[in-house]
Amino acid sequence: MLFAVICAVAVATIYVAQPVLAQIGGDLGLPEADLGWIVTTGQLGYLIGLALLVPLGDMFDRRKLIAGHLLLAAIGMALAAVAAQLSLLLAGLALAGLFAVVVQTTVAFAADLSTATERGRTLGAVTSGVIIGILGARVLAGSVAALWGWRSIYVVLAVLLVALTGFVLKLLPSDPRDVRATYGAVLISLGRLFRERLFVSRGLIAFFLFASFGVLWSGLALPLTAEPWHLSTAQIGLFGIAGLAGALGASRAGQGADAGQANVITGGALALLAASWLATGQASWSLWPVIVGVVVLDFAVQAVHVSNQHLLTAAYSHRTSSVIGGYMLFYSFGSAVGATGSTAMYSAAGWAGSSFLGAAFALCALIVWGVNRHATADARRDVLVQLPRPDPRSPDQHGRRINT
């Protein structure tokens, strides 16, 4: 539960600005052209952190690492809360985004603290925290900002991050390392993952998966604010509640992965993802199919995401932080491509064009899975045999387990 809360609060720091951009712009006197940087800056910091900070989890005590990253993210939120000009606001958001990658360090730590038979269940629970964090950021930020202003959002997040730092130091077990690799060696090891078929195939699935996800959530507001609906921002935000289905998908997928069904779940969920666009593509005609499509899409995306992480952390159990960080690079690039492509296709061909793009990304992910599904088991077995193993841990360290 603590891991899930950490992930929820940390990921909220990236998405919380989206519903209050207009308020921020009005308060700071910013032109509309500059508002996009408020969201982009945090995402760029996050991308850098995936490559440079998450691999540190394979070098240092992750309890202290998580606590430090939470505290630094809190400082970023505090800077954003007191910013009187755009430069300071962007500096705070960049700092918070950089250390929001504590999410991935937390996921890797949770996977390592779980028994092999409960790893999927644990990952499902922790990933549910990520989903709830994204959902909460979008749904609640507008309400809190309406009561106390946009700065209150960042104050609340800063306080929560500091509180979580204390809980981490008090409740999580220490994570000492018998052998500490150099930072350069860890980065080289991360680079070598891109030669492994299992890692690359699951990464490509994630790229197309979150490109499809990005098409929906970056472009859905466009047809909903247009004819014939003219929905308000608050009304559009309610569609995000359907994302709770994603939390259910994460939980169920984790249980299935523990039963050895991760690969089958991936294929079935990707087929559902492609089919969901038949419903969401009706946004210009009817809203009920859109709601159904959003539920199915979020369920499918999180089911695949958890299954991917289960397979990768099991195959690369001696460097889970590096593999999760590298995998999430595919996630970030895919989300960016989907967001950019969605608005471009909408301007050229309307929501039908955006829906076609989202379905195309889903089908590409399904093709990658189909090409590699028979090789997944062999690739995973080869990784376990060929890669060097770390020195055995002492009995008391090996016995550490957390039930989620």
N, C-alpha and C positions, 0 to 999 in steps of 0.2 A: 504493500500500500504506500509506503514511504517513497519507493522508487517511482511509482505511478504519479504521485503528487509532485515530485521533483520535475518529472518530465512535463506535466501539465503546466506548471508555473513557468518553467524555462522556455517552452515553446511559445507560450502566450506573449513573451516579450517581442517576438518577431512579427506576430499577426495583429497585435492589439491596436496598431496605428490605423489599420484599414478603415474601420467605421468612423473614425474621428478626424479624418484628413481635412475635411472642410472647416472644422472648428480650429484646428491647428493653423491652417492657412489664414483664416480670418484674424486670429489672435496675433500672429506674428507678421501679418501683412505680406504674405507670400503670394506670388502669382501662381495660377494653376499649373503652369509648366514646371514649377519647382516641386510641386507636391509629390510627384512620383519618386523623387529622391528619398523621401522620408521612409517609404517602404523598401526601396531598392538598397539603401545603405545597410540596413539590418541584414538583409539577405546576402549581400556581398561579404559582410563580416562573418556570417555563418558559413559561407562557402570556404573562406580562408581557414576558419577554425577546423572544418572537417579534415582538411589536408594537413594542417600543421599542429593542431592541438589534440585531436582525438587519439592519434597514435601514442601520445604520452602515457595513455592508460596501460600500455605494455611495458612501461619503464618504472612508473612510480606507484606508490600506495594510492589506490583509487578512492579510498575514503577521504584522504586529505586533498586529492586532486578535485574531487566533486565539490568539497567544501570551498576550496579556493576559487573555483570557477563560479560557483553560486554567488560568492561575495563580490567578485569582480563584475558579474552581471548586474548585481544590485547597485554598484557604483554607477554603471552605465544608465540604469533607470533613474537614479537620483539626478544625474546630470541632465537627462531629458526633462525631468519634472521642473527644474529651475531654469531651463534654457529661455533666454530672452531674444535670441537670434538663431538663425538657421544653422550656422556653423557649429554652435555648441550642441544644439539638438542632434545634428547628424553625428557629432563625435560620440555623444552618449549612446545613440542607437547602434553605431558601429561597434562600440565596446560591448554592449549587451548582446548584439548578434554574434560577435566573435566567441563569447563565452557561453552562449546558448547551446553550443555543441556539447555541453555537459549532459544533454539528453542522450547522446550516443555513448558517452562514457558510462552513463547509468545503465543503459540497455546492456552493454557488454558486461558490466559488473554483475548485473542481475542474472545474466546467462551463466556466468562462471560460478555463481553461488548456488545454482540449482543443480539437482541431480539430473542425470541424463534422461530419466523418465518423466521429469517435470519441467524440462527446459521450455518446451512449447507453451505450456500453461503459464509459466512465468512471463515469457515474452508477450503472450497475448494480453496478460493483465497490465504489464508496463506500457505496451503500445496503446492500450485503451486510454491510459493517462494522457498520451500525446494527442489522441483524437479529442478527448474532452477539453484539453488545453486550447486547441485550435478553435473548437466550437465555442468554448467559453469566452475566448478573446473577442470573437466576432459578435456574439449575442449579448454579452454583458457590458462590453466596453461602452457602447452607445448609451446604455441606461445610466451607468455610473457617471459618464461625462455630462449627461444632461442634468444631473443633480449637482455636481461639484466641479464641472469643467474637465477638460481633457488632461490637465496635469495630474488630477487625482488618480487616474489610471496608473500612471508611472509611479506615484507614491505608494499605492497599494502593492504593486508588484515588487518594488524595492523592499518594502517591509516583509513581504512573504519570502523573498529570497534570503534575507538576513535570518529570518526565523528558521528556514529550512537548513541553513548552514549549521546552526546549533543542533538541530535534530540529527543531521548527518554525523557530526562528530560524536554525538552521544549514543546513537542507536546502531550505526553500521559497524560491522567488524573491521578490524584493520586488514590491510592487504599488502603485507611485506613481500618484497621480491628477493629471492635468493641470488639470482643473477640479473644484473641490470645491463641491458644493451645500451650502446651509445645512441644518441638521437639520430645521427646519420645512418646508422645500421637499421634503425626502425623505419626510417623513411625509405631506404633502399628496399627493405622487406615489403613495404607497402607497394612500391613500384613493381615489384616482382609478381604481386598478386594479379596484375593485369596480363600476365602470361598464362594464368591458370584458367582452363576452360570452365570449370564450375563457377568460379568467381565472375568471370566475364559474362557468361550466359545469364546468371542471375542478375548481374548488374544491368545488362541490356533489357531484361524483362522489367526491372525497376525503372529504367529510363522511359520506356514506352508506357509503362503503367502510370507513372506520375505525369507524363505528358498528357495522357488522356484525362487524368484527374485535373490538371491545370487548365485544360480547355474548358471544362465545365465550370469550375469555380471562379475563373478569371473572366469568363464571358457570359455567364448566365444572367447577370444583372442587365445586360444590354437588351435582350428581347423582353424582359419583364418590365422594364421602364418604358418600353415603346408601345405602339398600338398592338392590341386593344387594351392592354392591362394598366399601364401607367402606375405601377406599384411604387410605393415609397421605399426609401432605404430600409426603414424598420421592418416593413412587410417582407422585403426580399431577404433580410437577415433571418427571418423565421424559417426559411428553407434550410438553413444550416442545422436546424434541430434534427432533420432527417439524417444528419451525419452520425447521430447516436447509433444508427444501424451499423456503422463501421466498428464501433466498440464491440458490438455483439459478434461481428465477423472476426475480429481479432481474437476474441476469447475462444470461439468455436474452432478457428483454424489452429490455434495453439494446442488444443486438446487432440485434434486430428493429427497434427504433426508428431506429437508424442506417441501416437499409435502407428507411426510409420507411413502416414498418408500425405506427407507434405507435397510430394510431387503431383499426386492425383488432385489434391486441393488446388494447387496452382493452375492446372489445366482447366478444371471446372470453373474456377473463379474468373479466369480470363475470358472464357466463353460467355459467362454472365455479364462481364464488363462490356464486351462488344454488343451484346443484346440490349443492354441498358440504354444505348444511344437511340434505339428505335423509339423509346418512350420519351427521353429528354429532348429528342429532336422535334417534339410536338409543342414546344414552348410558345410558338406563335399562334397555336390553335386552341390548346386546352392546358390547364394547369395540373389536373389530376395525374395525367401520364408523367408529367415532369416530377412530381413528388415520388411516384413509384420508381422512376428512373434514377433519381438521386439516392434513394434508399438502396437500390440494387448496386449502383456504382460504388457507393461508399463501403458497402459490405464486401464487394469483390476486391476493391483496392486493399483494404486492410487484411483480408484473408491471404492475399498473395504476399503482401509485405511481411506478415508474420512468418509465413512458410519459408520465404527467402531467408530471413534472418535465422530461422531455426536451422536450416540446412547449412548455412555458412558458419555459424558459431559452433556447430557440431563438427564440421570438417576442419575448421581452423581453431580448435579449442585453445591452443597455446598462444594465440595472438588475436583475441576477439576484438580488442579495441581497434586495431589497425584494419581488420576486415570490415567492421561496422562503419568506420570512418570512410574507407574506400567505397564501400557499397553506397553510402549516402551521397557520395559525389554524383553517382548516376541519378539518384533521386533528385538532387538539386538542379542538375542540368535539364532533366526531363521536365520538371515543374516550370522552369524558365522558358523552355521551348514551347510548352503547351500554352502558357499564359500569353506569350508573344504571338503565337500562331492563331490563337482564338480570336483576338481582336482584329488581326489582319484579315482572317477569313470572313469575319462578320461584316467588315466594311466592304469586302468584295462580293460576297454571296449570301449575306444574311445568316440567320441562325442555322439554316439548313447546311450551309457551307461549314460552319463551325462544328456541327454535329457529325458531318462526314469526316472531318479531320479527327475528331475524338474517337470515332469508331475505327478509323484507319490506324491510329496509334494502338488501340486495343488489339486489333488483328495482327499488327506487327509483333506485339508481345506474345500473342498466341503462337505465331509462327516460330519465334525464337524458342519458346518452350517445346513445341513439337519437334524441332530439329534436334534439341539437346535432351529430350526426356529420357531416352534410353541410355544416354551417356552420363546422366547425372549420378547414378549410383556408382558407375565405374570411376568417374572423375573424383568423386568424394573418397572412394577407397584408395585411389592412387595418391591423393593428397595426404591422407593419414599415414600411408606407408613411406612416402618419399621425403616428406618434410622433417627436419630435425625436431626432436622433442625437447622440451625444457627439462631441467633437473627435477627429479621427483620432489614433491613437497613433503614436509614433515607430516606425520599422521594427524596432528591437531589441526594443521592448516587445511589438509585435504578433507577433513571431516566437516568443514564449515558449510552449513546449508541454511538457506532461508526459504521458508514456505510462504508463498505469496497468497 
